[in-house]
Amino acid sequence: MAKLVFGMNQSLDGYVDHLEMRPSPALFRHFIEQVRGLTGSVYGRRMYEVMRYWDEDRPEWGAEQRDFAAAWRSQPKWVVSRSLKSVGPNATLVEDDVEAVIRALKAQLVGEIQVGGKT
């Protein structure tokens, strides 16, 4: 049975701007390994839209960014949203009966399913 794990990045003052936050190399390596170890991720619409940044390679990326992107792309994602009409590669849109979908995922999968998003 899979476990749901809620993850949130937060600074000491309680605020993280994902456009300004630049993790140290050691912290970024931690994130890469963490994502590699996940069974999958559940996102709300807003967090999923932020994370879609990793769907396409960018010329300015170094090796670590490419490693993170590969790990993120390889894992299944379930996106909970009533406003989205479609989702990207390796993602499933969950529009209704979220509880039943999550219970089924927990019963069918093994490992950790990360839950991301602030609401």
C-alpha positions as CSV (number, residue, x, y, z in Angstrom):
1,M,0.0,0.0,0.0
2,A,1.3,3.4,-1.0
3,K,1.7,6.3,1.5
4,L,0.7,9.9,0.8
5,V,3.4,12.4,1.7
6,F,2.7,16.1,1.7
7,G,5.7,18.1,0.7
8,M,6.2,21.9,0.9
9,N,9.2,24.1,0.5
10,Q,9.2,27.0,2.9
11,S,11.7,29.6,4.0
12,L,12.3,30.7,7.6
13,D,10.0,33.7,7.0
14,G,7.2,31.4,5.8
15,Y,7.3,32.4,2.1
16,V,9.0,30.9,-1.0
17,D,8.8,32.5,-4.4
18,H,9.4,29.7,-6.9
19,L,10.6,32.2,-9.4
20,E,13.3,33.5,-7.1
21,M,14.3,30.5,-5.0
22,R,17.6,28.9,-6.0
23,P,18.5,25.9,-3.9
24,S,22.1,25.2,-3.2
25,P,23.7,22.4,-5.2
26,A,23.4,20.0,-2.2
27,L,19.8,20.8,-1.7
28,F,19.0,20.4,-5.4
29,R,20.7,17.0,-5.5
30,H,18.5,16.0,-2.5
31,F,15.4,17.0,-4.6
32,I,16.6,15.0,-7.5
33,E,17.0,11.8,-5.4
34,Q,13.7,12.5,-3.6
35,V,11.8,12.7,-6.9
36,R,13.6,9.6,-8.3
37,G,12.3,7.6,-5.2
38,L,8.7,8.6,-5.6
39,T,6.0,6.3,-6.9
40,G,4.2,9.4,-8.3
41,S,2.8,12.8,-7.5
42,V,-0.6,14.3,-6.9
43,Y,-0.9,18.0,-7.8
44,G,-3.5,20.7,-7.8
45,R,-3.8,22.8,-10.9
46,R,-1.6,25.7,-9.8
47,M,1.3,23.5,-8.6
48,Y,1.1,21.3,-11.7
49,E,1.3,24.4,-13.9
50,V,4.4,25.5,-12.0
51,M,6.0,22.1,-12.3
52,R,5.3,21.9,-16.1
53,Y,8.5,24.0,-16.4
54,W,10.3,20.6,-16.3
55,D,8.4,19.1,-19.3
56,E,10.8,20.6,-21.9
57,D,14.6,20.8,-21.9
58,R,16.0,24.3,-21.8
59,P,19.4,25.2,-23.4
60,E,20.5,27.0,-20.2
61,W,20.2,23.9,-18.0
62,G,23.1,22.2,-16.5
63,A,23.4,18.4,-15.8
64,E,21.6,18.6,-12.5
65,Q,18.6,20.4,-14.0
66,R,18.4,17.8,-16.8
67,D,18.6,15.0,-14.2
68,F,15.7,16.5,-12.2
69,A,13.6,17.0,-15.3
70,A,14.2,13.3,-16.4
71,A,13.2,12.1,-12.9
72,W,10.1,14.3,-12.8
73,R,9.0,13.3,-16.3
74,S,9.4,9.6,-15.7
75,Q,7.0,9.5,-12.7
76,P,3.3,9.4,-13.1
77,K,1.3,12.4,-12.0
78,W,-2.3,12.8,-11.1
79,V,-3.7,16.4,-11.4
80,V,-6.7,17.3,-9.5
81,S,-8.6,20.1,-11.3
82,R,-12.1,21.0,-12.5
83,S,-10.8,23.8,-14.7
84,L,-8.1,22.0,-16.7
85,K,-9.3,20.2,-19.8
86,S,-6.1,18.3,-20.5
87,V,-2.7,17.5,-18.9
88,G,0.7,16.8,-20.3
89,P,2.8,13.6,-20.7
90,N,2.7,11.0,-18.0
91,A,-0.2,12.8,-16.2
92,T,-3.8,11.9,-15.5
93,L,-6.5,14.5,-15.0
94,V,-8.7,13.8,-11.9
95,E,-11.8,15.9,-12.2
96,D,-14.3,14.1,-9.9
97,D,-14.4,11.7,-7.0
98,V,-10.9,12.6,-5.8
99,E,-11.3,10.5,-2.7
100,A,-12.0,7.3,-4.6
101,V,-9.1,8.0,-7.0
102,I,-6.6,8.5,-4.2
103,R,-7.9,5.5,-2.2
104,A,-7.4,3.4,-5.4
105,L,-3.9,4.7,-6.0
106,K,-3.0,3.9,-2.4
107,A,-4.4,0.4,-2.6
108,Q,-2.8,-0.4,-6.0
109,L,0.6,1.2,-5.7
110,V,3.6,0.7,-3.4
111,G,5.9,3.5,-2.1
112,E,5.4,7.2,-1.6
113,I,3.0,9.4,-3.5
114,Q,3.9,13.0,-3.0
115,V,1.1,15.5,-2.6
116,G,2.1,19.0,-3.8
117,G,0.3,22.2,-3.7
118,K,-0.6,24.8,-1.1
119,T,-4.3,24.1,-0.9
